[in-house]
Amino acid sequence: MLDYIRLDWDLPILPQLPNGFKSAAILFHPFIQMPYGWEKTKRENPYQHIYPSDEEMINLGEPISWIEVMSKSGLKSYKELSLALQTSTGALGYKYEREDLANLLNSYLETIPDLYYPDSDCSSLFIIDSLLKVLCSKGANTLYFSEPIHDTNGSFKVIDISPLEIANLSPNESIITDENMDFAFMGIYDSFITLLLAKDTNIEDIIKSHNLEALICDKEVSPSWFL
């Protein structure tokens, strides 16, 4: 069992990792492209907030990478896109907000029908299947989870659970690890990212083999990497 990790916002991530974990990567949650015209079928009035449910997202949606959004929106880096997202959702303190970047992002999204922000709190459904493959890559059959808000934890057999059920284990932050604690991943609230931890030092190879979009943590990357 591995308890949820409270990272110091201003310190490098790698020295804060527990239990022999040696490497980490920040995984970017994909944007959500729903089928053309989907929103019109849902909208009952002009002021209604529309966002796909987990079931709609996994059954009908398609992932759109940050790099694609950056290339078409005028945002120049992962840092700028992260700042744009967090400014738009009010996740940053006033002195860190970048309304100019948020305006660039939202102006672009307004031109693309049925394209939605990524999941901001829990690990994206679009990457959970890949994360399960990573956690089971050394033969693990049982996974453990811990979430800090209600202080709950438990275990489950990989063959008995779907990505959708994993997403519903906790409505907030949680950490999931394999029985041997070779790997772990944790969603970070209000951040649009998941942090993947590994005891191996070759986490970049793991990321590439599973086609995940990520920032590899070096000795200087902190949870506030985008500032």
Disulfide bonds with the S-S distance in Angstrom:
none
